[in-house]
Amino acid sequence: MTQIRKKRPPATPRHAAACAGPLDHLLDPALFKALADPTRASLIACIAKCSRGCSVGEVAECCNVDLSVVSRHLALLARAGVLEAQKQGRTVYYRVRYTDVCRSLRLLADALEECTPASAPKGGACHGKCC
């Protein structure tokens, strides 16, 4: 008779840090840094509500920030994968990467849910998916 061993969650934060899992790869610091700034958050909301590509000048009209600062914020959001930049002549149009951002946040939410004590079987054993 083979005994089935339940995988237990890491006992300490040090053990958890040594245990690589999906959560480690989904917590992207660049994405969260890009989303954390209040000005960038309002720029994303402005572009998302337009549902189309917006030029830097159009986006700058949404807020009381200098055009060059808006341009730098939008470029950072594009590097983080939140926005897609498309150049037409001398004008750059930015559009939200809805599918990519939604997928990233859903995967992160699912990975976090896998690690919650409520999702673990009776006895508190880890599913083995979070670590």
C-alpha angles and dihedrals in degrees: 000000000000117000116221114223117211115221112240125210117255111282097221138020088253091057091045091053090054091050108082117203142153092284091063092057096042097053095084110185092200091057094048093044089052093049096042099072112091093218092051090047091055091046091053090049091049093051093042092053091051090057091208141072112288128199121236090251092053092049092047089060089064094066143027095252129117116261093243091053091049089050091053092047092050092048090052090050089051092051089051090054096247096110134034117220121210120183120212110180106309094337123091118206120201125204130178115255091227098173095047096045093045092048092049093049093045092050090049092049091050092049091049091048090053089058097049116111089231091062093051119097120255111295093040097266116160119246088231090237097096095052 
